[in-house]
Amino acid sequence: MTTITIITGTTRGLGASMAEQLAATGQHLVTLSRKTSDALATIAAKHSTTLTQLNVDLGDSSALAKAALSLKALIARHDRVRFIHNAGIVTPIDQAENLNDLAVINNAFQVNITSAIYLTAQVLTASHTAKDRRILLISSGAGRNASSGWAVYCATKAAMDRYAEAVKLDLGDRARITSMAPGVIDTDMQVTIRSTPKEALPSLDRFVGFHQNKQLGAPDVVARRILTALESEGYGSTTIDDIRQYPA
Ligand SMILES: NC(=O)c1ccc[n+]([C@@H]2O[C@H](COP(=O)([O-])OP(=O)(O)OC[C@H]3O[C@@H](n4cnc5c(N)ncnc54)[C@H](OP(=O)(O)O)[C@@H]3O)[C@@H](O)[C@H]2O)c1
């Protein structure tokens, strides 16, 4: 049995940690990111992992379609197929009256959920003969509980959760899908959140507190837990999931 794992958004943060761990498995790893990584190539070479780094801005529809063509050609010969949609952006963070830049709003939806819907379709089509197919969407508590200032981010992640539930109905036992909240993690996304003016994000102090009180998860640790969950026997039985529900 051969395994291919496709993951988006691997330049930084949680995605970089997951990609580094996957690059050490000796399987086939495909990254879809805006930049390629020499460090990842070094890890892959050391562990005889086949690494394909596809350069793509997920917010660019024609670049995305081009990357999907390359991706489909790689998937066909594998029996185990994993797709992880990790790429995400938390901006725009602002009050409702100020959410008036269509390009920015559309980009948030395209990166956070539209590209996931599109890539899932490509992966499912290209892998129809595979024996074990698993889709993992990195969601957020923001999709489950609303926060002032986060209307767009909350909407994209809530869309991700509903999408996963609908796809589960489509697929039955033909593939597994989970929309997983990763908890708060010490990444650039949290830096962006902490740099937002309080007028835009009234709950700013809560995020400053997570950082000051060292309550943010380490990306490597969270990545390890998520990848373990992905390979667990019961994966996919809980569609709307949270990694904090799993043993540390
Ligand atoms: N950090 C948290 O506390 C937290 C909490 C809940 C959920 N999450 C979710 O966890 C996931 C990872 O977040 P993170 O904290 O690791 O964020 P991060 O450090 O900001 O990294 C985001 C990743 O997404 C990529 N990305 C953004 N826009 C892209 C685009 N247009 N095309 C391709 N890649 C793009 C970034 O690549 P570039 O370097 O090219 O920008 C980067 O690799 C996200 O889905 C986020 O919503 C995070």
The ligand as a Gaussian input file, in Angstrom:
#p B3LYP/6-31G(d) Opt

LIG

0 1
 N       -3.078000      29.831000      15.333000
 C       -4.222000      29.589000      15.963000
 O       -4.369000      29.912000      17.165000
 C       -5.349000      28.915000      15.232000
 C       -6.529000      28.673000      15.964000
 C       -7.592000      28.045000      15.318000
 C       -7.465000      27.664000      13.994000
 N       -6.314000      27.914000      13.309000
 C       -6.240000      27.486000      11.908000
 O       -5.069000      26.710000      11.716000
 C       -4.608000      26.849000      10.359000
 C       -3.133000      27.219000      10.369000
 O       -3.010000      28.470000      11.020000
 P       -1.625000      29.045000      11.550000
 O       -1.893000      29.543000      12.910000
 O       -0.527000      28.098000      11.292000
 O       -1.510000      30.329000      10.590000
 P       -0.243000      31.075000       9.991000
 O        0.945000      30.916000      10.851000
 O       -0.736000      32.450000       9.677000
 O        0.011000      30.274000       8.627000
 C       -0.975000      30.259000       7.627000
 C       -0.506000      29.421000       6.454000
 O       -1.519000      29.558000       5.424000
 C       -0.851000      29.964000       4.229000
 N       -1.642000      30.789000       3.336000
 C       -2.318000      31.927000       3.645000
 N       -2.829000      32.461000       2.526000
 C       -2.470000      31.638000       1.490000
 C       -2.679000      31.663000       0.085000
 N       -3.364000      32.650000      -0.509000
 N       -2.177000      30.653000      -0.664000
 C       -1.440000      29.661000      -0.085000
 N       -1.207000      29.588000       1.230000
 C       -1.710000      30.580000       2.005000
 C        0.346000      30.781000       4.712000
 O        1.279000      30.919000       3.665000
 P        2.085000      32.310000       3.340000
 O        3.341000      32.223000       4.161000
 O        2.323000      32.259000       1.880000
 O        1.202000      33.449000       3.771000
 C        0.812000      29.912000       5.882000
 O        1.589000      28.832000       5.416000
 C       -5.519000      27.926000       9.723000
 O       -6.506000      27.305000       8.959000
 C       -6.125000      28.637000      10.924000
 O       -7.378000      29.211000      10.617000
 C       -5.244000      28.539000      13.906000

